Amino acid sequence: MTETTGPDLAEAVRQLRRASVLVVGDAMLDRYVYGVVRRISPEAPVPILAVDREVAMPGGAGNVVRNLTALGAAVAFLSVVGDDQAGSDLTGLIGGQPGVEPWLLVQGGRATTSKTRYIASGQQIMRADHEISRAIHERLADRLVRIAADTVAACSVMVLSDYNKGVLAGEVPARLIAAARAAGRRVVVDPKGHDYNRYAGADIVTPNRGELAQATGMPVDTEQEIVLAARALREAHGFGAVLVTRSEDGMTLLDGDALHHFPAEAPEVHDVSGAGDTVVAVLAAGLASGLALPVAARLANIAGGLVVGKVGTAVARENDLLEALTPERGTLRKVMRRASAAEQVERWRQRGWRVGFTNGCFDLLHPGHVHLLEQARSWCDRLVVGVNADSSVKRLKGPSRPIQPEAARAAVLASLSTVDLVTVFDEDTPVELIRLLRPDVLVKGADYTVAQVVGGELVQEWGGVVKLAELLPGNSTTATVARMRG
């Protein structure tokens, strides 16, 4: 088995935004409740979680949609929710995503599947589930199939995301596959259970190693055994291809009689939640945008490696994939776009690290800057520096500034051992960046008062602190520029 090289992968990544995909499956609401445990309950021997914040996002098939929209693809989403608050929340979250045409049908008396995870110090201490996994009502299933048959003609690929919660029960998958076939569209299935005959005739199925063993009753301990089981599965149900995800061992694609093995791409595993959804989304987007299956599978493998290195149910964006294909060397890895910076900060926070933030133009780095950054780093475990973009500097300092472009300023800051992450912001103030990153410590020079520090009130609201760094007399960018020009 060899890894497929294929065409220019960077160009292949850019093609993904052209995809149009219909996703049908079990939508869920994923809630994350973050906090700190400082004591045990006097009522029972259980920890008390002092809640800091709560986050809600689409899960299950909804996470496939999240991943597709993160790539810039157009998505039609068809699922069923209950007539409850979770269903209303999920509908709002799905509808708020760009490029999504939502068809969330409501079944009265049905509970929307929701999973609430309680997390302290980076560890999940409990999960509470609400769900009904029985099949959706027969009339609702008929309506779902009719809508899918009408919608799939406007898409290039249909994805069946089966979480065994009732949307894809019984004959529904077979009817959906028949509708896609009639429209000349390919079908990608993320399967569940042991009865894969329900998905007969799909173009590609994506079981993990355990699911493959369950579906075939065959051993899957070695690479050869996985290939034999995948071949048996394909021949038994008329699948065009089988993509087996193998966790730390990568992925194996059986495409007709051709075999392709993709080594694991994850440099560090933080959380495997939703990685399968990412693989399915990138694979479907690749096929929908005209990529050959082995190329789409390779991109899916890279994307899966990216999301397991993130915290929680994460997504892989176009920029993430491009950076993974052309990684920066050395200190330039510290320079990140805003979304990636937020994810990195979240990883640090989950490890219990105290995150600091400071900002500025940093047009010409001088001893005063170095002194401020050293102080800032001493007050936290990881320091993020926000850098004004060129457009922002011009508005604040005048048309003759900046002297150094933003890429150069960011690179110089990243070279300092006191700086752990650099990100550029376009606004005149960093308040939106501060709101996104939620630092524990906000640092500015002592020429400000605490009340004057932009974002200070926000940081204090969520329990953080504002620190004023001692200044070195006579060291400022304005003074340095004046001496240079004088």
Disulfide bonds with the S-S distance in Angstrom:
none
